[in-house]
Amino acid sequence: MKIIRILFISLLFLSYCRESFAFDFAAINNGDTIYYNITSNVSPKSVEVTYKSANSYTGSISIPSLVTYNTVNYPVTKIGNQAFAFCSGLTSVSIPLSVLQIGDSAFYFCSNLSNINLPQSITDIGDSAFFHCSALTEISIPKFVKLIGNAAFQHNDNLSTVYFNAINCFLAGSYFYPIFRDCPLLTKIHFDTNVTCIPHILCFECSALSDTLILPHSVTKIGVASFYACSSLTTVIIPNAVDSIGQEAFLGCMSLTSLSLGESLKYIGNNAFASCFALSEIVIPNSVQTIGGGVFESCYGLINVSLPNSINRIENNLFRGCFNLPTITIPPSVTSIGSEAFSYCQNLQSITIPEHVSQIGNYAFESDTALKEIKVKALTPPLIDTSAFIRISHTIPVYVPCQTEDAYRSVDGWKIMNNIQDSLMITLTFGVNDTTMGNVSHTPFSCEQPSTTLFAVPKFGFRFVSWNDGNTDNPRHITLTQDTSLTAEFEYSDNILETDGKLSLQIYPNPAQDYIIIEQQQQDFIEITLYTAHGKKIKHLSSTNTQTKIKLDNLSNGIYILKIVSSHENIVKKIQLLKQ
């Protein structure tokens, strides 16, 4: 197949050569006769190096930046199409900074070319430019290259290292003619620290590219199929600046075991990591807004996935064929599930469909034979086709929200499931802004009684302010129709009365400057806590000494609350700190 492809491309090359390879003039540089075509006779004047005949160039060639013809000086701006094609005796070429382009097939089949410098001035490298330059062991892509043509470096059998310095190159070859195809020794590609984009198709089918892929922090985009079928890659680290990964970017990277995604990532294209068989775990950051179809399709080894709360759709085929995936949490932000999204996930045991999902695609859960339960939180049955649950047991329990059982049983697609059950399936979570200030409790709730009452209970010296949604009711009565999360906000109570009467201990000085002293009349175990006026705990200690000194030198002026708990009394005291 490889030989056929080479012959085909050679025939294409010969088809280019309909003209007789005429040239405008020849000039000698350092003993070498070089042939030129005039490309512009008006300012700015220019010429290109051109072809004379097969094997017309041998050994080492140095191309001048300026050449004179008929007393006119011409800058050399291009290595023309086929200029050095089939020059098997050519070993080295020096190219000046005046050259901007390397033409199509410029060094085609220069099989002994082992050394070539591409100056920083180069912006375009043409189709098959270095095709079958089998003596090349390394190549450096210049900084300002924008386009690399089809098959530019194909069949370079000894190419092992590429230095990629092009900071804004967006395209390198094509699916049919990737630039490094059949480079069996290409194991390393080094990216310059200023590269901003990994071009489309760049390392397509670079199967020898091995170990860890390190991309510079400057990269913001990874192009389409840029590392397609790089089957020896084991680790990929995506920099934080990357905001998009193109479709099929890492498809078929079969040895990939470790993948780290940056925190600026917003878009992952279709099939970006499909058929990464060795990948077992992936955490997708909350910055991601779009995960394309089939991104993890046929990732057989995947057992743990964390999806972000920022997506609103599970795309078609997203986890199709991930047959070792035991569980998946669909974010509550999701509103639709695509066709075959979880089909052939044959180890998936439970699935929870969030409350806002309104549509589930065809064959979404096909052949998920290990499923033991399905939980659906949507009050209105999502639109679903009968194929969604094909080839799974129709007797497994399907838990739906309270008082929706009849609705689910009357809808095509759902009514084929024979074990639909009413179940609340509402998650109530609650907390407090500071556990030292108070706690929250609630009354029981159930499907028959989906209401509950929340109690915010402040601790001594504090008061309830509000819930995190602004509601100030306490107790608070709630009817649970969806997942609910509430936090009780507490603060120091200005209305608390300081302990008065005869105390068993003394607290002085008050106002204080750098310290306070707590002096017990009789030795006892005491716990001492110091709060800001807003209730933030800043010191906590215990003591059995008759006299305890607490340093305040690191605190700013203001009012502080001192709470002392002993075996027989609680004392709350305001302390004013007045530093000199």
DAWOLIN-V968390 format. One record per residue. N is the residue number from 1. RES is the residue in one letter. PSI is psi in whole degrees, -180 to 180 (* if undefined). D_CENTER is the distance of its C-alpha to the mean C-alpha in whole Angstrom. Layout:
N|RES|PSI|D_CENTER / N|RES|PSI|D_CENTER
//
This chain:
1|M|-41|37 / 2|K|-44|36 / 3|I|-42|40 / 4|I|-43|40 / 5|R|-41|37 / 6|I|-46|38 / 7|L|-39|42 / 8|F|-46|40 / 9|I|-36|38 / 10|S|-41|42 / 11|L|-39|43 / 12|L|-43|41 / 13|F|-47|42 / 14|L|-30|45 / 15|S|-24|45 / 16|Y|-30|44 / 17|C|51|47 / 18|R|-31|50 / 19|E|169|51 / 20|S|20|53 / 21|F|42|51 / 22|A|151|53 / 23|F|156|53 / 24|D|-38|54 / 25|F|167|55 / 26|A|150|55 / 27|A|150|55 / 28|I|132|55 / 29|N|118|53 / 30|N|40|53 / 31|G|-7|55 / 32|D|131|53 / 33|T|121|54 / 34|I|139|51 / 35|Y|142|51 / 36|Y|150|50 / 37|N|136|49 / 38|I|124|50 / 39|T|-17|47 / 40|S|126|48 / 41|N|-1|52 / 42|V|161|51 / 43|S|132|49 / 44|P|126|47 / 45|K|153|48 / 46|S|156|46 / 47|V|165|47 / 48|E|147|45 / 49|V|135|45 / 50|T|179|47 / 51|Y|140|48 / 52|K|-63|51 / 53|S|162|52 / 54|A|136|50 / 55|N|22|50 / 56|S|-20|52 / 57|Y|132|49 / 58|T|165|49 / 59|G|-143|49 / 60|S|129|47 / 61|I|134|47 / 62|S|118|46 / 63|I|128|45 / 64|P|160|47 / 65|S|-22|45 / 66|L|135|48 / 67|V|144|51 / 68|T|134|55 / 69|Y|125|56 / 70|N|45|60 / 71|T|4|59 / 72|V|133|56 / 73|N|128|53 / 74|Y|122|50 / 75|P|141|46 / 76|V|111|44 / 77|T|-8|41 / 78|K|143|40 / 79|I|108|40 / 80|G|168|42 / 81|N|131|41 / 82|Q|17|42 / 83|A|-43|44 / 84|F|17|44 / 85|A|136|43 / 86|F|18|45 / 87|C|78|46 / 88|S|-19|46 / 89|G|-4|48 / 90|L|129|45 / 91|T|-28|44 / 92|S|142|43 / 93|V|131|42 / 94|S|123|42 / 95|I|132|40 / 96|P|168|41 / 97|L|-15|39 / 98|S|-21|40 / 99|V|129|39 / 100|L|-24|36 / 101|Q|143|35 / 102|I|116|36 / 103|G|172|37 / 104|D|133|37 / 105|S|27|38 / 106|A|-39|39 / 107|F|32|39 / 108|Y|125|39 / 109|F|35|41 / 110|C|77|41 / 111|S|-17|41 / 112|N|9|43 / 113|L|110|41 / 114|S|-12|39 / 115|N|123|38 / 116|I|134|37 / 117|N|129|36 / 118|L|111|34 / 119|P|161|34 / 120|Q|-16|32 / 121|S|-18|34 / 122|I|132|32 / 123|T|-25|30 / 124|D|136|31 / 125|I|121|31 / 126|G|174|33 / 127|D|135|33 / 128|S|25|34 / 129|A|-41|34 / 130|F|33|34 / 131|F|127|35 / 132|H|40|36 / 133|C|75|37 / 134|S|-11|37 / 135|A|-13|38 / 136|L|132|35 / 137|T|-23|33 / 138|E|157|31 / 139|I|144|30 / 140|S|122|28 / 141|I|119|27 / 142|P|164|28 / 143|K|-40|26 / 144|F|12|27 / 145|V|127|27 / 146|K|-31|25 / 147|L|133|26 / 148|I|123|27 / 149|G|173|29 / 150|N|136|29 / 151|A|28|30 / 152|A|-38|30 / 153|F|23|30 / 154|Q|149|31 / 155|H|32|33 / 156|N|90|33 / 157|D|-24|34 / 158|N|6|34 / 159|L|120|31 / 160|S|-24|29 / 161|T|135|27 / 162|V|131|25 / 163|Y|109|25 / 164|F|109|22 / 165|N|-1|23 / 166|A|116|23 / 167|I|-25|21 / 168|N|42|21 / 169|C|129|21 / 170|F|-15|20 / 171|L|132|22 / 172|A|94|23 / 173|G|-159|25 / 174|S|171|25 / 175|Y|-42|24 / 176|F|-28|28 / 177|Y|69|28 / 178|P|153|25 / 179|I|-28|26 / 180|F|21|26 / 181|R|144|27 / 182|D|42|30 / 183|C|80|29 / 184|P|-16|29 / 185|L|5|29 / 186|L|100|26 / 187|T|-19|24 / 188|K|136|23 / 189|I|122|21 / 190|H|127|21 / 191|F|135|19 / 192|D|151|21 / 193|T|-8|19 / 194|N|3|20 / 195|V|129|18 / 196|T|-19|16 / 197|C|133|15 / 198|I|114|15 / 199|P|156|17 / 200|H|138|18 / 201|I|6|19 / 202|L|-57|19 / 203|C|33|19 / 204|F|122|20 / 205|E|32|22 / 206|C|78|22 / 207|S|-18|23 / 208|A|-10|24 / 209|L|116|21 / 210|S|167|21 / 211|D|-131|19 / 212|T|130|17 / 213|L|115|15 / 214|I|115|14 / 215|L|141|13 / 216|P|156|15 / 217|H|-15|13 / 218|S|-17|15 / 219|V|131|12 / 220|T|-21|11 / 221|K|140|11 / 222|I|122|11 / 223|G|174|14 / 224|V|130|15 / 225|A|28|16 / 226|S|-31|15 / 227|F|33|15 / 228|Y|127|17 / 229|A|32|19 / 230|C|79|19 / 231|S|-9|20 / 232|S|-7|21 / 233|L|134|17 / 234|T|-31|17 / 235|T|134|14 / 236|V|127|11 / 237|I|114|9 / 238|I|120|6 / 239|P|159|8 / 240|N|-24|8 / 241|A|-15|10 / 242|V|125|7 / 243|D|-11|8 / 244|S|142|8 / 245|I|120|8 / 246|G|165|11 / 247|Q|141|13 / 248|E|19|14 / 249|A|-41|12 / 250|F|21|13 / 251|L|133|15 / 252|G|14|18 / 253|C|80|16 / 254|M|-22|19 / 255|S|1|19 / 256|L|116|15 / 257|T|-21|15 / 258|S|128|13 / 259|L|124|9 / 260|S|124|7 / 261|L|139|3 / 262|G|164|5 / 263|E|2|6 / 264|S|1|7 / 265|L|130|5 / 266|K|-30|7 / 267|Y|131|8 / 268|I|119|7 / 269|G|168|11 / 270|N|134|14 / 271|N|24|14 / 272|A|-36|11 / 273|F|20|11 / 274|A|145|15 / 275|S|28|18 / 276|C|82|16 / 277|F|-32|19 / 278|A|-7|18 / 279|L|123|15 / 280|S|-23|16 / 281|E|142|13 / 282|I|133|10 / 283|V|119|8 / 284|I|122|6 / 285|P|158|6 / 286|N|-9|9 / 287|S|-21|8 / 288|V|127|7 / 289|Q|-26|11 / 290|T|127|11 / 291|I|113|10 / 292|G|174|13 / 293|G|142|16 / 294|G|19|16 / 295|V|-39|12 / 296|F|21|13 / 297|E|134|17 / 298|S|28|19 / 299|C|81|17 / 300|Y|-32|20 / 301|G|-3|19 / 302|L|124|17 / 303|I|-11|18 / 304|N|121|16 / 305|V|134|13 / 306|S|112|12 / 307|L|146|11 / 308|P|158|11 / 309|N|3|14 / 310|S|-9|13 / 311|I|152|13 / 312|N|3|17 / 313|R|138|17 / 314|I|111|17 / 315|E|166|17 / 316|N|136|20 / 317|N|16|19 / 318|L|-46|16 / 319|F|22|17 / 320|R|129|20 / 321|G|11|22 / 322|C|74|20 / 323|F|-3|23 / 324|N|1|22 / 325|L|114|20 / 326|P|-27|23 / 327|T|157|21 / 328|I|136|18 / 329|T|116|18 / 330|I|124|18 / 331|P|148|17 / 332|P|-16|20 / 333|S|-15|19 / 334|V|134|19 / 335|T|-14|22 / 336|S|153|22 / 337|I|126|21 / 338|G|173|21 / 339|S|136|24 / 340|E|24|23 / 341|A|-39|20 / 342|F|20|21 / 343|S|145|24 / 344|Y|28|25 / 345|C|78|23 / 346|Q|-2|27 / 347|N|2|26 / 348|L|121|25 / 349|Q|-23|27 / 350|S|145|26 / 351|I|135|25 / 352|T|122|25 / 353|I|119|24 / 354|P|166|24 / 355|E|-25|27 / 356|H|2|25 / 357|V|125|25 / 358|S|-12|27 / 359|Q|137|27 / 360|I|128|26 / 361|G|170|26 / 362|N|139|28 / 363|Y|26|28 / 364|A|-38|25 / 365|F|28|26 / 366|E|132|28 / 367|S|24|30 / 368|D|73|28 / 369|T|-16|31 / 370|A|-4|30 / 371|L|128|30 / 372|K|-20|32 / 373|E|154|31 / 374|I|129|30 / 375|K|128|29 / 376|V|119|29 / 377|K|-5|29 / 378|A|129|30 / 379|L|-33|33 / 380|T|126|34 / 381|P|125|33 / 382|P|144|30 / 383|L|129|31 / 384|I|145|31 / 385|D|155|33 / 386|T|-19|35 / 387|S|-13|33 / 388|A|-35|30 / 389|F|29|31 / 390|I|142|33 / 391|R|34|34 / 392|I|162|33 / 393|S|131|36 / 394|H|6|37 / 395|T|-6|39 / 396|I|149|36 / 397|P|136|36 / 398|V|108|34 / 399|Y|125|34 / 400|V|164|34 / 401|P|158|35 / 402|C|137|38 / 403|Q|21|41 / 404|T|2|39 / 405|E|-48|40 / 406|D|-39|42 / 407|A|-45|40 / 408|Y|-37|38 / 409|R|-13|41 / 410|S|-1|42 / 411|V|129|39 / 412|D|141|38 / 413|G|-40|35 / 414|W|-37|36 / 415|K|-11|39 / 416|I|-17|39 / 417|M|126|38 / 418|N|0|41 / 419|N|55|40 / 420|I|129|38 / 421|Q|140|39 / 422|D|131|39 / 423|S|140|37 / 424|L|-53|35 / 425|M|27|32 / 426|I|132|31 / 427|T|121|29 / 428|L|117|31 / 429|T|144|29 / 430|F|159|31 / 431|G|-172|31 / 432|V|157|33 / 433|N|-24|32 / 434|D|117|34 / 435|T|-15|35 / 436|T|-13|38 / 437|M|-25|39 / 438|G|-173|40 / 439|N|175|38 / 440|V|141|38 / 441|S|169|39 / 442|H|160|40 / 443|T|157|42 / 444|P|153|42 / 445|F|160|40 / 446|S|178|40 / 447|C|-38|40 / 448|E|-29|44 / 449|Q|81|43 / 450|P|17|40 / 451|S|151|41 / 452|T|163|40 / 453|T|128|42 / 454|L|138|40 / 455|F|119|41 / 456|A|116|40 / 457|V|105|42 / 458|P|150|43 / 459|K|171|44 / 460|F|127|47 / 461|G|2|47 / 462|F|165|44 / 463|R|154|44 / 464|F|136|41 / 465|V|-59|40 / 466|S|171|38 / 467|W|163|35 / 468|N|-17|31 / 469|D|7|32 / 470|G|-15|35 / 471|N|136|38 / 472|T|7|40 / 473|D|134|42 / 474|N|108|43 / 475|P|159|44 / 476|R|127|41 / 477|H|131|42 / 478|I|137|39 / 479|T|120|39 / 480|L|109|36 / 481|T|-10|34 / 482|Q|167|30 / 483|D|134|28 / 484|T|135|29 / 485|S|125|28 / 486|L|146|31 / 487|T|131|31 / 488|A|131|35 / 489|E|124|35 / 490|F|160|38 / 491|E|169|40 / 492|Y|137|43 / 493|S|115|46 / 494|D|-18|48 / 495|N|-3|51 / 496|I|136|52 / 497|L|134|55 / 498|E|146|55 / 499|T|127|57 / 500|D|-173|61 / 501|G|-170|64 / 502|K|120|65 / 503|L|152|62 / 504|S|-2|62 / 505|L|165|60 / 506|Q|143|60 / 507|I|118|57 / 508|Y|162|58 / 509|P|157|58 / 510|N|106|57 / 511|P|152|56 / 512|A|167|54 / 513|Q|-70|53 / 514|D|-9|51 / 515|Y|162|52 / 516|I|156|53 / 517|I|132|56 / 518|I|121|56 / 519|E|120|59 / 520|Q|141|60 / 521|Q|-31|64 / 522|Q|142|64 / 523|Q|129|61 / 524|D|159|58 / 525|F|125|55 / 526|I|145|53 / 527|E|132|49 / 528|I|126|48 / 529|T|133|45 / 530|L|129|44 / 531|Y|156|42 / 532|T|171|42 / 533|A|-19|44 / 534|H|6|40 / 535|G|7|40 / 536|K|127|38 / 537|K|127|39 / 538|I|-21|39 / 539|K|143|42 / 540|H|127|43 / 541|L|166|45 / 542|S|157|48 / 543|S|150|52 / 544|T|6|55 / 545|N|152|57 / 546|T|-22|60 / 547|Q|124|58 / 548|T|127|54 / 549|K|128|53 / 550|I|121|50 / 551|K|137|48 / 552|L|12|47 / 553|D|-19|47 / 554|N|7|43 / 555|L|152|43 / 556|S|166|44 / 557|N|146|47 / 558|G|-173|47 / 559|I|133|48 / 560|Y|155|46 / 561|I|124|47 / 562|L|123|49 / 563|K|127|49 / 564|I|124|51 / 565|V|124|51 / 566|S|-175|54 / 567|S|-17|56 / 568|H|0|58 / 569|E|157|57 / 570|N|134|54 / 571|I|129|54 / 572|V|128|52 / 573|K|134|53 / 574|K|134|52 / 575|I|126|51 / 576|Q|126|52 / 577|L|118|50 / 578|L|96|52 / 579|K|145|52 / 580|Q|*|54
//
